Amino acid sequence: MVTKVLCVAEKPSIAKAVANHLAGGQVQTRNIQGNPYVKNYEFSYNFPTWGQCNVTMTSVLGHLLSHDFDAQYKSWRSCDPSALFEAHIETFVEDDKKAVAENIKQQARYNRVLYIWTDCDREGENIGTEIRSVASQGNPSFRQPGNTVRARFSNIERAHIINAARSPVQLDEAQSNAVSSRIELDLRIGASFTRNLTMSLRPMIQEHTGEERSQVISYGSCQFPTLGFVVERYIRVRNFVPETFWGIKVMHEKDRIKVSFNWARNHLFDRMAVVILFERCLTARTARVTKVQTKPTSKWKPLPLTTVELQKCGSRFLRLDSQRVMQVAEQLYQKGWISYPRTETDQFDRGMDLQGLVQKQTQGGPWAQFAQGLMNGGFSQPRSGRNNDKAHPPIHPVNFVVPASLSQEEQRVHEFVVRRFLACCSHDARGSKTEINLLYGFEVFSTSGLVVLERNFLDVYPYDKWTSSQDLPDFREGQVFEPTEARMYEGQTSPPGYLTEPELIALMDANGIGTDATMAEHIAKIKTRDYVQTRPRARQQRREGEEEEYEPGEAAEPDVGRGRGRGRGRARARGGRGGANGRGGGAISGVQEFIPTTLGVALVEGYENMGFETSLTKPFLRKEMELRMKAICEGRKTKAEVVHESIEQYRDVYIRTQQRLDSLRAAVRKYVFQEDG
Amino acid sequence: MASQRQYAATPAMASGNAEDVAASISAFLASKHVPPTQAWMNGFMSTIRLNTPIVALQKTALFRLLATDITTSITKSPASCFAANITDPQVKEKHVRGPITVQVLDIEDIGRSRWSQVEAIEAQERGETTKGREVIRVVPDENSSDAATQTESKSSGPHKLLLQDAYGMHVYAMELTPINGVGVQMAIGAKLVLKDFIVARGVLLLEPRNVEMLGGKADTWDKKWREDRKKVLKEKAA
């Protein structure tokens, strides 16, 4: 008897790709009723576990089930918002997913095995259990452990998929439970706080503006801390008081080269102190070379690519915000060009055939020659970072694709992924660094020179810069000379910039809020809710010693130490993308910075002023929730425990905010209505 | 008595004679460069039991003396205090042998901007440095060129101190190299003994070899200093 297997993927494109790989092209496609996107693919395949099978492969469209409160709680006026902490939640199929669910239920009847092919992350695991529960309505036998299995895959490449198909595993209930708890918590906490917040503030805002808009002031346990970071930086910038500092500069001309030496103390904020120290230098008259050291140095190749890194680099180098980068990366993954783009892993498994992947990139693209170079002996094992989520490898290119066949945005992201991967497989860049120290009076000064000897990975990875400095003249230890020039100078501190997206992502990551999969969404949320706005950052005056940033459209420029010009400060033609060609204060750099709206500031200030315990705009509440969810995945806590603990914590905060709503109202008056006091 | 064993090496159990005990304690304090005034000794003697081991009395005396204002509690002499013209900015350089005992009235970290110090205090007030509630505000970036500003906000020193001798004279001093125990967490009213140091344009230049840290504190001054600190830093920044 031929076994009948029902495979269900998360998206139609995955279903189609997997079906074609397994069937070797012999696939029959059927439409389903009620939805034009989902198709059923029928083919036969020989699974080691079940032998020759008739397979039906279909998909869902993301989450199949939705959750909401029972009808009696749906209206905002129906109950006190705090009742939502305990109100019953019902699970149901949303109207737009009914056809998809129906298809699953029907197909379930004809099949003996349910094979889940959702993406391998927590959400995917949860969707897998949703599929199982819907399918079980058509075929209760799927509830038995042996009859539902799951495929473990990280990309849509043929050999990888076939391998995955032959080694099914069990659904990870723990991960699915973690997601369920998150869904429940987000619903309860989000709804109760949103209703409370809106009902407390909307009347006064409507009264003030005279509009009857039903504006919702929403709360999300991740969005608020994200907003908190933006507002905190904004206030820091606004409150910033510039201060004058003083420093000492020493310059010496030798062998027709002007060498600048930096003061070991950098600069001080007391003029008298610097004057005194400077005078002692002048009194000493001569400086003595205390150290001349030349040693090899290197610039490390980058670490393998994670989601957070991709988002940061997308913002900095590719002019795509984090949400867009992830959308494009997802497309590239579905088409089979790159591996699963949601990963925290920054180390490649030792057994992986990296050379094979490099070989594929020799077929074309602007990096073909470099890839060939790696195959001809330039290959080096990638660095290993400290993270491994055990689910997916770092993001890497899986196949060769002609860049022109991709859309503009896909090309940019794809190119970045390929270049990053090839850079990982190269050698570090190597150079030679000379350090010279002086003792002048009582003060220490130093300078250094760099000669880049081998660019290696830099030739394929233009996003990092490392250039030779000017040549240094010869100095010998013990040498004594009178510096050509020594002078005191004055400068002023300047405020930090407003938060850019890469900085915000880095802060969310460092403070443990949001997972790699959700960070971009939270950032998008605070934009759509009108809590923040973005604007391009005006390029500031270049400060001493700042590196130049990579601009898309620039060719990577090899600069192997020829000539006197420093790496910085040379005039260069800019690519046409978004900005003036001039240098200096007015040029736009294209990186977006976040400015909170008056409402955003009012919310953060309002909650801050309520006191330390109610810090909804600080990351720790959410961070603790994320840690609890991790505990569910690792089997250390149950869903019930976690939901209970988090609800109690937030309920506490809810009660406190109720008592101190005046603080919130005062902040709205101050910032949104611009009333004083 | 059991305590006798600990003090076996030293000769003196208190003999019970008030004069001798007082003399012994005074001599001890003088050897530490904090010779007490008669008035202070009288006050101290009225609080002790004469049959306490002498070493314990000496230690207690030192501890209490270090908590006082030296302009009233120790004897003054030209040799142990600053010369009147020490703060003269016309004098390029002068060498002072000492030893001179001083107390710390104020201390400033001049390696960091005052505003960054204000921000650090505010972050602490918001509870962002409490364990479990830490908020990371600056993420070190591998490619960051801003290493200079980042390290600046964490740097400690050099420090500028306002010192006062037994005559009450105020003098500024600066650390040339970091001195153990000198920092913004040090107690206001702490006593130092200075030896063999340079004065440049009226400012003392201090290195570890010039400074013996006696310690101590003036409770009320220290408390007030800490309370006012944020306000003072803000005023100085503006």
Contacts between the chains, C-beta under 8 A, distances in Angstrom:
chain1	res1	chain2	res2	distance
A	232	B	137	7.4
A	236	B	119	6.9
A	240	B	115	6.6
A	241	B	115	4.9
A	241	B	234	7.8
A	241	B	237	4.5
A	241	B	238	5.7
A	243	B	113	4.7
A	243	B	114	6.2
A	243	B	115	6.0
A	243	B	237	5.6
A	245	B	113	7.1
A	265	B	111	7.0
A	265	B	158	7.1
A	266	B	111	7.7
A	266	B	148	6.6
A	266	B	152	6.7
A	268	B	110	4.9
A	268	B	111	6.2
A	268	B	158	7.2
A	269	B	110	5.0
A	269	B	111	7.4
A	269	B	112	7.2
A	269	B	113	5.8
A	269	B	114	6.8
A	270	B	108	7.5
A	270	B	110	4.2
A	270	B	160	5.8
A	272	B	172	7.9
A	272	B	201	7.7
A	272	B	203	6.8
A	273	B	110	5.8
A	273	B	158	7.5
A	273	B	160	6.3
A	273	B	174	5.4
A	273	B	203	7.4
A	275	B	201	7.5
A	276	B	174	7.5
A	276	B	200	4.9
A	276	B	201	5.4
A	276	B	203	5.7
A	276	B	205	7.5
A	279	B	92	7.2
A	279	B	200	7.2
A	279	B	201	7.2
A	280	B	200	6.5
A	283	B	92	7.5
A	283	B	93	7.8
A	442	B	176	6.2
A	464	B	143	6.7
A	493	B	113	5.0
A	493	B	115	7.0
A	503	B	139	7.2
A	506	B	139	4.2
A	506	B	141	7.2
A	507	B	136	6.8
A	507	B	137	7.4
A	507	B	139	6.0
A	509	B	139	7.8
A	510	B	136	4.4
A	510	B	139	5.0
A	511	B	135	6.2
A	511	B	136	5.5
A	545	B	145	6.6
A	545	B	148	7.1
A	546	B	145	4.5
A	546	B	146	7.9
A	547	B	143	7.4
A	547	B	145	4.5
A	608	B	126	7.6
A	612	B	126	7.3
A	612	B	127	4.7
A	615	B	127	7.7
A	618	B	128	7.6
A	618	B	133	7.3
A	618	B	135	6.1
A	619	B	135	6.1
A	620	B	132	7.0
A	620	B	133	5.0
A	620	B	134	8.0
A	620	B	135	7.5
